[in-house]
Amino acid sequence: MYKVNEISKLTGVSIRMLHHYDKIGLLVPSEKTEKNYRLYSDEDIKKLYQILIFKELEFPLKEIKSILESSDFDRKEALKLQKDLMIKKKKRMDEIIQSISEVINNLEGDKKMSEKNFNVFNYEKVKEHQKKYEDETKAKYEKTNAYKECSEKTSNYSENDWKRICEEANYVYNELAKLMYRKPEDKEVQDLVEKWRNHITDNYYECTIDIFRGLGIMYVADNRFKKNIDKTKDGLAEFLSEAIKIYCDKFSTI
């Protein structure tokens, strides 16, 4: 077992921060002495390691806690995902370094700055990608329970049940396709998005906001889903994905 000051020296995390992690339930030490001194196990250290990686990827502490507490959390799978996100982050850093090199060359040659030099600092784009990775992570650790619920729910469906479900889905797709000339935040569009979420919950599994957000991403990221949705009308997958994002964002501000 390790004392809090030993953990601090080993990991570089301040004692104050370790106390904070304990207080919010993010990293609770395995044991405490009679004098209330914190004692950390090797498992606690492994957990802290993953917390630090998620922090490096700019995940909020609340989201990190939610991921680590998920019943479907798999440490090895999480490390693979974190590695993938780090590679993406490294790619972005390489782009910034390349941009700096170009600017240095421009300054030496007395050339003007171009729009290209500032593209790497497009804050909205950075936040958009960061949010996407957070959603993918959360959806990853929620989907297993959803899959189990879906299997149980659909195992007893009759041919008529499936016919009804398909008709309901096609209705939503067709109605959304009719409204593609409007903005995704339009009230009628958002009402249909809510109808779609309820359709999933009623017929497959509880479609939480996090799962729904993940589905919205998948509708355009996974070509199989995109092709299927775009059969109704070309571009519908992108439109639905954006409308779902707007719908879910409303809940994050409540």
C-alpha positions as CSV (number, residue, x, y, z in Angstrom):
1,M,0.0,0.0,0.0
2,Y,1.1,3.6,-0.7
3,K,0.7,6.7,1.4
4,V,-0.7,9.8,-0.3
5,N,2.7,11.6,-0.4
6,E,4.2,8.5,-2.0
7,I,1.5,8.5,-4.7
8,S,2.1,12.2,-5.3
9,K,5.9,11.7,-5.8
10,L,5.3,8.7,-8.0
11,T,2.7,10.3,-10.3
12,G,3.3,14.0,-10.1
13,V,-0.3,14.6,-8.9
14,S,-0.4,17.0,-6.0
15,I,-1.6,15.8,-2.6
16,R,-4.3,18.5,-2.7
17,M,-5.6,17.1,-6.0
18,L,-5.5,13.5,-4.7
19,H,-7.6,14.7,-1.8
20,H,-10.0,16.3,-4.2
21,Y,-10.3,13.1,-6.3
22,D,-11.2,11.2,-3.1
23,K,-13.8,13.8,-2.1
24,I,-15.7,13.7,-5.4
25,G,-15.5,9.9,-5.5
26,L,-13.2,9.8,-8.6
27,L,-10.3,8.0,-6.9
28,V,-11.2,6.7,-3.4
29,P,-8.2,5.0,-1.7
30,S,-8.6,1.3,-1.0
31,E,-8.0,1.7,2.7
32,K,-7.8,4.4,5.4
33,T,-6.0,4.0,8.7
34,E,-7.5,4.7,12.1
35,K,-6.1,8.2,11.9
36,N,-7.8,8.6,8.5
37,Y,-4.6,8.4,6.5
38,R,-5.2,7.4,2.9
39,L,-3.6,4.2,1.6
40,Y,-3.6,3.4,-2.1
41,S,-3.3,0.0,-3.8
42,D,-1.7,-1.0,-7.1
43,E,-5.2,-1.1,-8.6
44,D,-5.7,2.5,-7.4
45,I,-2.5,3.5,-9.2
46,K,-3.7,1.9,-12.4
47,K,-7.0,3.7,-12.1
48,L,-5.2,7.0,-11.5
49,Y,-3.1,6.4,-14.7
50,Q,-6.3,6.2,-16.8
51,I,-7.7,9.3,-15.0
52,L,-4.6,11.2,-16.0
53,I,-4.9,10.1,-19.6
54,F,-8.5,11.1,-19.8
55,K,-7.5,14.5,-18.3
56,E,-4.8,14.9,-20.9
57,L,-7.5,14.4,-23.5
58,E,-9.5,17.2,-21.8
59,F,-12.4,15.1,-20.5
60,P,-14.2,16.7,-17.6
61,L,-13.8,14.9,-14.3
62,K,-17.5,14.2,-14.1
63,E,-17.3,12.4,-17.5
64,I,-14.2,10.5,-16.4
65,K,-16.0,9.3,-13.2
66,S,-19.0,8.2,-15.3
67,I,-16.9,6.2,-17.7
68,L,-14.9,4.5,-15.0
69,E,-18.0,3.6,-13.0
70,S,-19.7,2.1,-16.0
71,S,-20.5,-1.6,-15.5
72,D,-19.2,-2.2,-19.0
73,F,-15.8,-0.5,-18.4
74,D,-12.9,-2.6,-19.7
75,R,-9.5,-1.3,-18.8
76,K,-7.7,-2.8,-21.8
77,E,-10.3,-1.6,-24.2
78,A,-10.2,1.9,-22.6
79,L,-6.4,2.0,-23.0
80,K,-6.8,1.1,-26.7
81,L,-9.3,3.9,-27.2
82,Q,-7.1,6.3,-25.2
83,K,-4.1,5.4,-27.4
84,D,-6.2,6.1,-30.5
85,L,-7.3,9.5,-29.2
86,M,-3.7,10.3,-28.3
87,I,-2.6,9.5,-31.8
88,K,-5.2,11.9,-33.1
89,K,-4.0,14.6,-30.7
90,K,-0.4,14.0,-31.7
91,K,-1.5,14.5,-35.3
92,R,-3.0,17.8,-34.4
93,M,0.2,18.9,-32.5
94,D,2.3,17.9,-35.6
95,E,0.1,20.2,-37.7
96,I,0.6,23.1,-35.3
97,I,4.4,22.5,-35.3
98,Q,4.4,22.4,-39.1
99,S,2.4,25.7,-39.1
100,I,5.0,27.3,-36.7
101,S,7.8,26.2,-39.0
102,E,6.0,27.8,-42.0
103,V,5.5,31.0,-40.1
104,I,9.2,31.2,-39.1
105,N,10.1,30.8,-42.8
106,N,7.6,33.5,-43.7
107,L,9.1,35.9,-41.2
108,E,12.6,35.2,-42.4
109,G,11.4,35.9,-46.0
110,D,9.3,38.9,-44.9
111,K,6.1,37.1,-46.3
112,K,2.6,37.9,-45.1
113,M,0.6,35.6,-42.9
114,S,-2.1,33.5,-44.6
115,E,-5.4,32.0,-43.5
116,K,-3.7,28.6,-43.7
117,N,-1.5,29.6,-40.8
118,F,-4.5,30.1,-38.5
119,N,-6.5,27.0,-39.6
120,V,-4.8,24.9,-36.9
121,F,-6.2,27.2,-34.2
122,N,-9.9,26.9,-35.4
123,Y,-11.3,26.6,-31.8
124,E,-14.8,25.5,-32.9
125,K,-13.3,22.7,-35.0
126,V,-11.1,21.6,-32.1
127,K,-14.1,21.6,-29.6
128,E,-16.2,19.8,-32.2
129,H,-13.6,16.9,-32.5
130,Q,-13.1,16.8,-28.7
131,K,-16.8,16.5,-28.1
132,K,-17.1,13.8,-30.8
133,Y,-14.4,11.7,-29.0
134,E,-16.1,12.2,-25.6
135,D,-19.4,11.0,-27.1
136,E,-17.8,8.0,-28.8
137,T,-16.2,7.0,-25.5
138,K,-19.4,7.3,-23.5
139,A,-21.5,5.5,-26.2
140,K,-18.9,2.7,-26.2
141,Y,-19.4,2.0,-22.5
142,E,-23.2,2.2,-22.6
143,K,-23.9,0.2,-25.7
144,T,-23.4,-3.3,-24.1
145,N,-26.3,-2.9,-21.7
146,A,-28.4,-1.4,-24.6
147,Y,-27.5,-4.4,-26.8
148,K,-28.6,-6.9,-24.0
149,E,-31.9,-5.0,-23.6
150,C,-32.4,-4.9,-27.3
151,S,-31.9,-8.6,-27.6
152,E,-34.3,-9.4,-24.9
153,K,-36.9,-7.0,-26.2
154,T,-36.8,-8.0,-29.8
155,S,-36.5,-11.8,-29.3
156,N,-40.3,-12.1,-29.0
157,Y,-41.3,-9.8,-31.8
158,S,-43.7,-11.2,-34.4
159,E,-43.8,-10.4,-38.1
160,N,-46.5,-7.9,-37.5
161,D,-44.4,-6.2,-34.8
162,W,-41.5,-5.8,-37.2
163,K,-43.8,-4.5,-39.9
164,R,-45.2,-1.8,-37.5
165,I,-41.6,-0.9,-36.4
166,C,-40.5,-0.5,-40.0
167,E,-43.5,1.6,-40.8
168,E,-42.9,3.9,-37.9
169,A,-39.2,4.3,-38.8
170,N,-40.0,5.0,-42.4
171,Y,-42.6,7.6,-41.4
172,V,-40.0,9.5,-39.3
173,Y,-37.5,9.3,-42.2
174,N,-40.0,10.5,-44.8
175,E,-41.3,13.4,-42.6
176,L,-37.7,14.5,-41.9
177,A,-36.8,14.3,-45.6
178,K,-39.7,16.7,-46.3
179,L,-38.3,19.2,-43.9
180,M,-34.7,19.2,-45.1
181,Y,-35.2,22.7,-46.5
182,R,-35.5,23.9,-43.0
183,K,-32.8,24.3,-40.3
184,P,-32.1,21.2,-38.1
185,E,-33.1,23.3,-35.0
186,D,-36.6,24.0,-36.4
187,K,-39.3,23.0,-33.9
188,E,-41.0,20.5,-36.3
189,V,-37.7,18.9,-37.0
190,Q,-36.8,18.6,-33.3
191,D,-40.2,17.1,-32.6
192,L,-39.5,14.4,-35.1
193,V,-36.1,13.8,-33.6
194,E,-37.7,13.3,-30.2
195,K,-40.2,11.0,-31.9
196,W,-37.2,9.0,-33.3
197,R,-35.6,8.8,-29.8
198,N,-38.9,7.5,-28.3
199,H,-39.2,5.0,-31.2
200,I,-35.8,3.5,-30.3
201,T,-36.7,3.4,-26.5
202,D,-40.1,1.9,-27.1
203,N,-38.9,-0.8,-29.6
204,Y,-35.2,-1.5,-28.8
205,Y,-33.6,-0.1,-25.6
206,E,-33.6,2.9,-23.4
207,C,-32.1,5.6,-25.6
208,T,-30.4,7.9,-23.1
209,I,-29.1,11.3,-24.3
210,D,-25.5,9.9,-24.4
211,I,-26.5,6.9,-26.5
212,F,-28.7,9.1,-28.8
213,R,-25.8,11.5,-29.3
214,G,-23.5,8.5,-30.1
215,L,-26.1,7.2,-32.6
216,G,-26.2,10.6,-34.3
217,I,-22.4,10.5,-34.8
218,M,-22.6,6.9,-36.1
219,Y,-25.3,7.8,-38.7
220,V,-22.6,9.6,-40.6
221,A,-19.4,8.0,-39.4
222,D,-20.6,4.4,-40.3
223,N,-21.1,4.1,-44.0
224,R,-23.6,1.3,-43.6
225,F,-26.0,3.5,-41.5
226,K,-25.4,6.5,-43.8
227,K,-26.3,4.6,-47.0
228,N,-29.4,3.1,-45.4
229,I,-30.7,6.5,-44.2
230,D,-29.8,8.3,-47.4
231,K,-32.0,5.8,-49.3
232,T,-35.0,7.9,-48.2
233,K,-33.3,11.1,-49.5
234,D,-29.7,12.0,-50.3
235,G,-28.2,14.0,-47.4
236,L,-30.8,12.8,-44.8
237,A,-28.1,11.1,-42.7
238,E,-26.2,14.4,-42.3
239,F,-29.3,16.3,-41.6
240,L,-30.6,13.8,-39.0
241,S,-27.1,13.7,-37.3
242,E,-27.0,17.4,-37.0
243,A,-30.6,17.6,-35.7
244,I,-29.8,14.9,-33.1
245,K,-26.7,16.9,-31.9
246,I,-28.8,20.0,-31.5
247,Y,-31.5,18.0,-29.6
248,C,-28.9,16.5,-27.2
249,D,-27.1,19.8,-26.7
250,K,-30.4,21.2,-25.2
251,F,-30.2,18.6,-22.5
252,S,-26.6,19.4,-21.6
253,T,-27.6,23.0,-20.9
254,I,-30.5,22.1,-18.6
